Amino acid sequence: MGIFVTFSIVGFDPDTVDLGVAVASKFLASGAVVPHARAGVGAIATQARANYLYGPKGLEMLAKGMDPQSVLDTLLREDPDREVRQVGIVDARGRAAAFTGRNCIDWKGHKFGKHVVVLGNILVGERVLDAMLEAYGSTEGELVDKLLAALEAGDKAGGDRRGKQSAAILVVRENGGFLGFGDRYVDLRVDDHPEPVLELVRIFRLYDSTRLMRPGSRDIIAMPASDVKILKQALSKLGFYKGEIDGYIDKELAQALASYLASKGLSTIPYVDAQTVKRIIKEAGIGLSIKKV
C-alpha cells in the first residue's frame, strides 16, 4: 500500500541551477518515498497514495529530453490508480507540471509559482499552499533556504490536518555532494518527531554551519523547538521579544536577540552560542539546561 502524504514543494533556482523537494507529513519517514531529484535533470514529488516509481521513471524521461507535462501525462496514462496519486514535477529549465487525483483526500490541490509548484492533500485548507508560495517568493538565499522557508510557512498555516510526524529536504547540485562526489547538496530527513519541520530546520542549521559552511551560517542558532520556546519566553520577560511564544526561529526572534546583545555591548558577536542563550534565560529567571546550541 502507498502512503497518504501531505504538503510538499518542488523548485528550481536558475541562478545556481539547484533542484529540490521539501516535504512534511503525518506519516513515518515521508522522505523515503516523496522526494526525487537529479542535478541537470529535474525534481519530482510523488505523494497521496504514492507510487514511488513515479520518481525514478519520471527522472529517466526528463533525462531523455521530455518536458514535465509530457512526463506527467505518460506516468498517469500507464497508471490505472492515477486518481489517488498526487505528483509535482519541475525540470532543469524551470518548467513545471502537477496532478492531483480526484480521489485524493480533501483538502487537496496544487499551485504554481515561478519555477516552483506546491502541492498537498489532507490539509487544513488552501491557505497552506498560499503560505508556502508566499514564503518561497519572499525568502532570500539559495533554493534550500526558500524550500525550508516554504515548509515552515505551510507548517505554521496548519499543514496536515491529521498532525505531524516527518519531514525531509533534498537539494541536488552538479558535483555538490560530499567532497564533490555526486549531486546530493542537501539530503536531510526527520522520520519521526513531534515537531518534524522545526527539527529539520535545526538539523539543517547544524549542517549548514559544519558541512556547507556558507557565509553567515554560524550567525544562526540551532536549537530544539522546545528550547526556542523557552528562549522566546525569556526574551519576552526581559522586554525584547513581542511575538508569539512558539518554536520557530523567525525574524522576530533574531531582532530580539540583536537588541539584547546590543544592550549588553555584545552586538559584534557573530554567533549566538549556548553560553549566551543560558545567560539570557538565567537573567530572566527561567530554568533550562542547554547541552548544545
N, C-alpha and C positions, 0 to 999 in steps of 0.2 A: 504494500500500500504506500502511496506517496504521502506527502505531508501538506498540511494546511498552514501556510506561512503568511506573514502579514505585509509589512511595508519595506520597500527597497528602493534604491536609486541606482541608475546606471548612467555613467557620464564619460565624456571625452574632453581633454584640455588641449586646445590647438596650440598653445604656447609650448608645452612640454611634451605633447603628444601622448601623455599618460591616458590610460583607460582604466576604468574601475567600477566596482559594485560595492555597495554597503547595504546591509540588511539587518532587521531586528524582528523578533517573533516570540510568541508564547509557544515555543516548541524547542525541544532539545537539539542543540547543535545545528541550527539552521545554516551555519556557514559551511557545513559539509555537503550541502545539496544546492543551495541557491546560486552562489556567485561563480562565474566562469569568465576568464579573460585571457587574451594573448596579445602581447605587445605587437603593434603594427597591424593588427587584425581587427579586434573588436572586443566587446564585453557583453555578457548575457546574464540576466537574472531569470531563473525558472522557478516558479512557485505555485501557490494554491495546492491542488493535488499534483505536486510537482513531478514532471517527467525529467529526471536527471539527464537523460540523453540529449535533451534539447541543447544543453551546454556544449559538449564536445562535438555533436553533429553540426550545430549552428556555427561554431567557430571554424570547422572544416569548410563549410560552404562559403563563409566570409573570406577565408584564405584563398579560395578559388576565384574570388572576384565578384561574387553575388552581392547585391545590395541587401540591406537589412529587411526590407519589405518582402523581397523575393525569398529570402531565407525563412522568414516567418511563415509565409504562405506555404512553402514546401513542408516545413515541420508540421503545421496544422493539418495539411491535406493528408499526410501519412498517419495521422493520429485519430483513431475513432473516438477517443475520450477527450478531444480538444476543448469541449465546453466546460471542463473542470480544471483547465490549465490557465495559468497567467504567466506571461513572459514579456520581458523588455530587452531590446537589442540596440546597441549603439556601435557603429563601426569606426574605423580609424580615420574617417573623413568627417565624423560628427553626425552622420545621418542616423536617424532613429526610427524604430518601429516597435509597436507593442500590441498586445492582445489580452483581453480579459474575458474569459469564458462566461457565458450567461448563467452557468450553474455554479459559479464560484459564490462564496457566502458573502452577503452584504455586511458592512458597506464595502463595495468593491469598485475598482476603476483604475485608470491611469491618466497621466497628463504629461505633456511635453514642454520642455524649455529649450533654450539654445544648446545644442549638443548634449542634451540630457533628457531622461524620461524617469518619472517616479510612478510607482505602482503599488497597489495594496489590496488586501481583502481582509474581511473580519475586522475592519477598522471602526473606530468610534464615529467616523464621519469623513466627509470630503475635506474638512479643514486640515486633516493630517497631511495630505498631499500638497495642499496650498501652502502650508507652513514650510514644508520641505523645499519646494521650489523657491519660495521667497528667501529662505536662508542660503540656499545654494547660490542664488544670484547675487546676494549682498555680501557674501563672505570673500575676503581677500586671501590670496595664497595659492598653493598648489591644489590639484584635484583632490588629494587626500583630505585637505583642510575643508574643502567645500562639501565633500561627501559626509564627513563626520558632523559638520555643522547641520547639514540637512537631516541626518539621522537623529541628532539631538532635538532638532525642532519638531520632527514628527513625534518623537517620544514625549516632548513637552505638551504637544497638542492632543495627546491621549492615546496615540498609537493603536496597538492591538486591543480590541475591547475585551479580550479574554485575560489580559495581563502581560507579564514579561518573563522571559527566560533566557533567550540567547541573542547574540549579535555578532556581526563579523564585517570585516572590510578587506577587500582585495584590490590592490592597485598595481598595474603592470607598467613597466618601462623597459625599453631596449637596454640590455646589459645593466639593469637596475637591481638585480639580485645581489645576494651577499658576495662580496669581493668581486663583483662584476660578472658573476656567473648566473645565467638565467635572467628572467624578466620579473621576478617577484619583488617589486619595490617595497610594498607593504602587504603583508598577509597575516592578519591577526584575527583571533576568534575568542569569544566568550561563550562557552557551550551551555553553562547552567549557572545562573546568578540572579539574585532578586532585583538588581539594577544593571542589566547587561549592557545597555548603551553607555551609561556612565562609567562602568568598569572598562569597556572597550576604549573609551576616550582616555581613561587613566593609563591603561597599558600602552596606548599609542604615545602618550606624552613621555613615558619612560623610553620607549623605542626610539622616538624622535631625538631625545637628548643623548642616547647612548649608542645608537646604531646609525641613524641618518645624520645626526649632528648638524642639522640645518642651523643657519644663523638665528639666534634668538630662542632656540629650542629649550635652553636651560632657564629662560626667563619665566617659564610657566610651571606652576606646581603640579605634581602628580599625586593625588590623594584619593583614597576611597570616598565614595559618596557620603557615607556616614560621618566621616571626619570633616568633609566640606561643610556639612550642615552645622556642625559644632563651631567651625571657624566663622561661618556667617553669623551665627548666634553671638559669638564673642565680639566680632566687629560691630554688630548692631548694638550690643550693650555698651560698647565704647563710643558709640555715636558716629561711626564711619560708614556703616552699611545700612541702606534704607530699603533694600529689596526683599524678595521672598526668601524665607529660610528653606532652602532645598539643597540638593546635592550637585547642582550644576556649577561648573567653573565658568562663569559668564563675565561679561563686561562690567557689570555692577560690582562683582567681587574683585576684579582686577583694579577697578577705580578705588574701591575701599582700601585695598592693600597698599596702593600707591599713596593714598592720603595718610594712612597710618605710618608708613615708612618715612614719608616727608616730615610728619610731625615729630619724629624721633631723630631727624637728621640722618636718616639712612636711605635717602632716596636714590643714592648712587649704587646701592647693592643690586646686582643684576639678577640674583636668583633668590627666591623666597624659599629658604630651606626649612628643615624640621625644627631647628632651633628658634627661628623667627616665629613660626607658627605656634610653638609651645609658649613663647614669650607673650604673644597676643592673647592666647587662651588663659594663661596664668593671670595676666593683668586684668582680664575680665572676670576672674574668679570662677572659671568653669573648668571642671576636671576632664582631662583627656590624656591618654597615653599613646603618643605617636611614635612608632618604631622607625618608620621610614617615610620620607616625602620625596 
